[in-house]
Amino acid sequence: MCFCFRKFNYRKPLIIKPMDKKIFILAIVLFCACTNANKPLTDTDKDKIVGEAKVLISSIIQTCEKPDPEKLKSLYLNSPDFISLVGGVYADYEQSLKNVDGYFANVISQTSTVKGEKYIVLDATTVLYIANSRWEVKLKNDSIVVLDPLGMQFLLKKMDNQWKVLSWTEQSK
């Protein structure tokens, strides 16, 4: 048992009142709970998370190359925090869904080449993906548009054990 003393008077012990005991116990519990809260991810953890994020990015690229707007939209996280920024114009979730339909209404196919990419694990449920790429877009009017370079940035979030796009940005010269 621990004894506390007032003003270094070792002959007169400090009496802890019932309310003080509750606060003291609460402080100890909070201290113990907080010391394990933010354990850093190991390299193995990060590799596993990046592997999961790569599956989503691969699905996004495949869905864009063989246009499937419904599948692409299913990869977006339906959240008030969702935002896209394409060519300097931002859109929320609902407007992004409309933009996807409008864009793919004119596209026959696309071919992509990722020149460089980086996955940054922010935490166990959040990954930032950045890529430098080249896209060749075949339109329904038989013209071809080349976007080179095209910078892409995706913020990926794991919700309900499933990775989705929370935000994305793309910009071409």
C-alpha atoms as a printed R data frame, in Angstrom:
    type eleno elety resid chain resno       x      y       z
1   ATOM     1    CA   MET     A     1   0.000  0.000   0.000
2   ATOM     2    CA   CYS     A     2   1.269  3.451  -0.878
3   ATOM     3    CA   PHE     A     3   1.257  6.231   1.732
4   ATOM     4    CA   CYS     A     4   1.303  9.894   0.766
5   ATOM     5    CA   PHE     A     5   2.558 12.598   3.093
6   ATOM     6    CA   ARG     A     6   1.852 16.333   3.285
7   ATOM     7    CA   LYS     A     7   4.577 18.938   3.055
8   ATOM     8    CA   PHE     A     8   7.230 16.376   3.688
9   ATOM     9    CA   ASN     A     9   5.870 15.831   7.173
10  ATOM    10    CA   TYR     A    10   6.548 12.140   7.399
11  ATOM    11    CA   ARG     A    11   4.700 11.754  10.693
12  ATOM    12    CA   LYS     A    12   1.283 12.841   9.424
13  ATOM    13    CA   PRO     A    13  -0.056 10.823   6.468
14  ATOM    14    CA   LEU     A    14  -2.260 12.452   3.826
15  ATOM    15    CA   ILE     A    15  -5.786 11.137   3.928
16  ATOM    16    CA   ILE     A    16  -7.246 10.579   0.469
17  ATOM    17    CA   LYS     A    17 -10.940 11.366   0.305
18  ATOM    18    CA   PRO     A    18 -13.333  9.050  -1.640
19  ATOM    19    CA   MET     A    19 -13.693 11.599  -4.485
20  ATOM    20    CA   ASP     A    20  -9.911 11.951  -4.748
21  ATOM    21    CA   LYS     A    21  -9.605  8.163  -4.989
22  ATOM    22    CA   LYS     A    22 -11.996  8.108  -7.954
23  ATOM    23    CA   ILE     A    23 -10.071 10.831  -9.751
24  ATOM    24    CA   PHE     A    24  -6.772  9.113  -8.967
25  ATOM    25    CA   ILE     A    25  -8.024  5.771 -10.310
26  ATOM    26    CA   LEU     A    26  -9.449  7.481 -13.419
27  ATOM    27    CA   ALA     A    27  -6.105  9.197 -14.029
28  ATOM    28    CA   ILE     A    28  -4.243  5.877 -13.762
29  ATOM    29    CA   VAL     A    29  -6.678  4.148 -16.135
30  ATOM    30    CA   LEU     A    30  -6.399  6.986 -18.677
31  ATOM    31    CA   PHE     A    31  -2.613  6.981 -18.441
32  ATOM    32    CA   CYS     A    32  -2.458  3.228 -19.053
33  ATOM    33    CA   ALA     A    33  -4.951  3.396 -21.922
34  ATOM    34    CA   CYS     A    34  -3.127  6.223 -23.668
35  ATOM    35    CA   THR     A    35   0.319  4.662 -23.567
36  ATOM    36    CA   ASN     A    36  -0.691  1.931 -26.060
37  ATOM    37    CA   ALA     A    37  -2.994  4.023 -28.260
38  ATOM    38    CA   ASN     A    38  -0.610  5.019 -31.053
39  ATOM    39    CA   LYS     A    39   1.738  2.129 -31.574
40  ATOM    40    CA   PRO     A    40   3.690  2.715 -34.756
41  ATOM    41    CA   LEU     A    41   3.013  0.338 -37.623
42  ATOM    42    CA   THR     A    42   5.716 -2.179 -38.366
43  ATOM    43    CA   ASP     A    43   7.175 -2.572 -41.853
44  ATOM    44    CA   THR     A    44   5.238 -5.839 -42.147
45  ATOM    45    CA   ASP     A    45   1.995 -4.023 -41.256
46  ATOM    46    CA   LYS     A    46   2.740 -1.319 -43.830
47  ATOM    47    CA   ASP     A    47   3.548 -3.879 -46.534
48  ATOM    48    CA   LYS     A    48   0.226 -5.635 -45.886
49  ATOM    49    CA   ILE     A    49  -1.682 -2.333 -46.037
50  ATOM    50    CA   VAL     A    50   0.066 -1.297 -49.277
51  ATOM    51    CA   GLY     A    51  -0.756 -4.704 -50.773
52  ATOM    52    CA   GLU     A    52  -4.439 -4.152 -49.980
53  ATOM    53    CA   ALA     A    53  -4.336 -0.607 -51.399
54  ATOM    54    CA   LYS     A    54  -2.682 -1.863 -54.605
55  ATOM    55    CA   VAL     A    55  -5.697 -4.091 -55.237
56  ATOM    56    CA   LEU     A    56  -7.961 -1.034 -55.169
57  ATOM    57    CA   ILE     A    57  -5.673  1.050 -57.406
58  ATOM    58    CA   SER     A    58  -5.426 -1.812 -59.908
59  ATOM    59    CA   SER     A    59  -9.212 -2.083 -59.943
60  ATOM    60    CA   ILE     A    60  -9.551  1.669 -60.541
61  ATOM    61    CA   ILE     A    61  -7.142  1.595 -63.486
62  ATOM    62    CA   GLN     A    62  -8.748 -1.492 -65.057
63  ATOM    63    CA   THR     A    63 -12.194  0.045 -64.633
64  ATOM    64    CA   CYS     A    64 -11.027  3.217 -66.378
65  ATOM    65    CA   GLU     A    65  -9.282  1.377 -69.230
66  ATOM    66    CA   LYS     A    66 -12.389 -0.673 -70.047
67  ATOM    67    CA   PRO     A    67 -14.945  1.936 -69.065
68  ATOM    68    CA   ASP     A    68 -17.342  0.709 -66.414
69  ATOM    69    CA   PRO     A    69 -18.741  3.812 -64.715
70  ATOM    70    CA   GLU     A    70 -20.925  1.854 -62.293
71  ATOM    71    CA   LYS     A    71 -17.996 -0.189 -61.021
72  ATOM    72    CA   LEU     A    72 -15.818  2.918 -60.744
73  ATOM    73    CA   LYS     A    73 -18.491  4.747 -58.745
74  ATOM    74    CA   SER     A    74 -18.790  1.745 -56.408
75  ATOM    75    CA   LEU     A    75 -15.138  2.282 -55.464
76  ATOM    76    CA   TYR     A    76 -15.879  5.757 -54.068
77  ATOM    77    CA   LEU     A    77 -16.655  6.165 -50.375
78  ATOM    78    CA   ASN     A    78 -20.140  7.616 -49.959
79  ATOM    79    CA   SER     A    79 -19.197 10.207 -47.368
80  ATOM    80    CA   PRO     A    80 -19.731 13.913 -46.781
81  ATOM    81    CA   ASP     A    81 -15.910 14.106 -46.650
82  ATOM    82    CA   PHE     A    82 -15.529 12.769 -50.214
83  ATOM    83    CA   ILE     A    83 -14.064 15.248 -52.668
84  ATOM    84    CA   SER     A    84 -12.515 15.140 -56.119
85  ATOM    85    CA   LEU     A    85 -10.369 17.752 -57.807
86  ATOM    86    CA   VAL     A    86 -10.003 17.305 -61.551
87  ATOM    87    CA   GLY     A    87  -8.466 20.001 -63.732
88  ATOM    88    CA   GLY     A    88  -8.804 22.555 -60.960
89  ATOM    89    CA   VAL     A    89 -12.542 21.952 -60.383
90  ATOM    90    CA   TYR     A    90 -13.649 20.225 -57.200
91  ATOM    91    CA   ALA     A    91 -16.795 18.173 -56.668
92  ATOM    92    CA   ASP     A    92 -18.505 16.417 -53.775
93  ATOM    93    CA   TYR     A    93 -19.652 12.803 -53.859
94  ATOM    94    CA   GLU     A    94 -22.918 13.357 -55.760
95  ATOM    95    CA   GLN     A    95 -21.379 15.674 -58.356
96  ATOM    96    CA   SER     A    96 -18.436 13.272 -58.838
97  ATOM    97    CA   LEU     A    97 -20.873 10.467 -59.684
98  ATOM    98    CA   LYS     A    98 -22.471 12.691 -62.335
99  ATOM    99    CA   ASN     A    99 -19.042 13.687 -63.670
100 ATOM   100    CA   VAL     A   100 -18.053 10.022 -64.089
101 ATOM   101    CA   ASP     A   101 -21.204  9.307 -66.101
102 ATOM   102    CA   GLY     A   102 -20.646 12.397 -68.268
103 ATOM   103    CA   TYR     A   103 -17.002 11.568 -68.931
104 ATOM   104    CA   PHE     A   104 -17.503  7.907 -69.798
105 ATOM   105    CA   ALA     A   105 -20.455  8.729 -72.073
106 ATOM   106    CA   ASN     A   106 -17.805  9.962 -74.555
107 ATOM   107    CA   VAL     A   107 -15.079  7.334 -74.020
108 ATOM   108    CA   ILE     A   108 -14.599  4.051 -75.899
109 ATOM   109    CA   SER     A   109 -11.424  2.975 -74.127
110 ATOM   110    CA   GLN     A   110  -8.337  4.224 -72.338
111 ATOM   111    CA   THR     A   111  -4.791  2.966 -72.009
112 ATOM   112    CA   SER     A   112  -2.660  3.907 -69.052
113 ATOM   113    CA   THR     A   113   1.027  3.724 -68.296
114 ATOM   114    CA   VAL     A   114   2.094  4.400 -64.727
115 ATOM   115    CA   LYS     A   115   5.579  5.929 -64.918
116 ATOM   116    CA   GLY     A   116   6.112  6.199 -61.195
117 ATOM   117    CA   GLU     A   117   4.050  5.715 -58.075
118 ATOM   118    CA   LYS     A   118   4.277  5.964 -54.330
119 ATOM   119    CA   TYR     A   119   2.141  4.570 -51.511
120 ATOM   120    CA   ILE     A   120   2.284  6.424 -48.212
121 ATOM   121    CA   VAL     A   121   0.675  4.656 -45.249
122 ATOM   122    CA   LEU     A   122  -0.724  7.372 -42.982
123 ATOM   123    CA   ASP     A   123  -2.272  4.926 -40.520
124 ATOM   124    CA   ALA     A   124  -3.777  1.435 -40.521
125 ATOM   125    CA   THR     A   125  -6.870  2.619 -42.415
126 ATOM   126    CA   THR     A   126  -5.545  5.483 -44.564
127 ATOM   127    CA   VAL     A   127  -3.201  5.426 -47.559
128 ATOM   128    CA   LEU     A   128  -2.103  8.234 -49.846
129 ATOM   129    CA   TYR     A   129  -1.341  7.083 -53.405
130 ATOM   130    CA   ILE     A   130   0.552  9.335 -55.809
131 ATOM   131    CA   ALA     A   131   1.366  8.504 -59.432
132 ATOM   132    CA   ASN     A   132   2.843 10.037 -62.535
133 ATOM   133    CA   SER     A   133   1.162  8.493 -65.557
134 ATOM   134    CA   ARG     A   134   0.330  8.701 -69.239
135 ATOM   135    CA   TRP     A   135  -3.191  8.114 -70.546
136 ATOM   136    CA   GLU     A   136  -4.347  7.632 -74.111
137 ATOM   137    CA   VAL     A   137  -8.095  8.133 -74.424
138 ATOM   138    CA   LYS     A   138 -10.072  6.922 -77.460
139 ATOM   139    CA   LEU     A   139 -13.270  8.915 -77.792
140 ATOM   140    CA   LYS     A   140 -16.537  7.957 -79.497
141 ATOM   141    CA   ASN     A   141 -15.922 10.592 -82.194
142 ATOM   142    CA   ASP     A   142 -12.824  8.550 -83.224
143 ATOM   143    CA   SER     A   143 -10.362 11.087 -81.867
144 ATOM   144    CA   ILE     A   144  -7.579 10.220 -79.479
145 ATOM   145    CA   VAL     A   145  -6.513 12.407 -76.561
146 ATOM   146    CA   VAL     A   146  -3.114 11.893 -74.955
147 ATOM   147    CA   LEU     A   147  -2.646 13.095 -71.386
148 ATOM   148    CA   ASP     A   148   1.072 13.059 -70.685
149 ATOM   149    CA   PRO     A   149   1.976 13.617 -67.960
150 ATOM   150    CA   LEU     A   150  -1.118 13.056 -65.854
151 ATOM   151    CA   GLY     A   151  -0.572 13.361 -62.116
152 ATOM   152    CA   MET     A   152  -2.923 11.404 -59.890
153 ATOM   153    CA   GLN     A   153  -3.393 11.443 -56.154
154 ATOM   154    CA   PHE     A   154  -5.836  9.225 -54.271
155 ATOM   155    CA   LEU     A   155  -6.650  9.235 -50.580
156 ATOM   156    CA   LEU     A   156  -7.776  5.708 -49.754
157 ATOM   157    CA   LYS     A   157  -9.734  4.813 -46.640
158 ATOM   158    CA   LYS     A   158 -10.548  1.408 -45.199
159 ATOM   159    CA   MET     A   159 -14.100  1.279 -43.869
160 ATOM   160    CA   ASP     A   160 -15.960 -1.886 -42.865
161 ATOM   161    CA   ASN     A   161 -12.905 -3.938 -43.906
162 ATOM   162    CA   GLN     A   162 -13.089 -2.551 -47.469
163 ATOM   163    CA   TRP     A   163 -10.807 -0.023 -49.198
164 ATOM   164    CA   LYS     A   164 -12.502  2.896 -50.976
165 ATOM   165    CA   VAL     A   165 -11.513  6.238 -52.481
166 ATOM   166    CA   LEU     A   166 -12.177  9.125 -50.097
167 ATOM   167    CA   SER     A   167 -10.595 11.770 -52.310
168 ATOM   168    CA   TRP     A   168  -8.839 11.980 -55.626
169 ATOM   169    CA   THR     A   169  -7.050 14.596 -57.663
170 ATOM   170    CA   GLU     A   170  -5.783 14.461 -61.215
171 ATOM   171    CA   GLN     A   171  -4.050 17.118 -63.238
172 ATOM   172    CA   SER     A   172  -2.532 17.149 -66.695
173 ATOM   173    CA   LYS     A   173  -0.456 19.750 -68.493
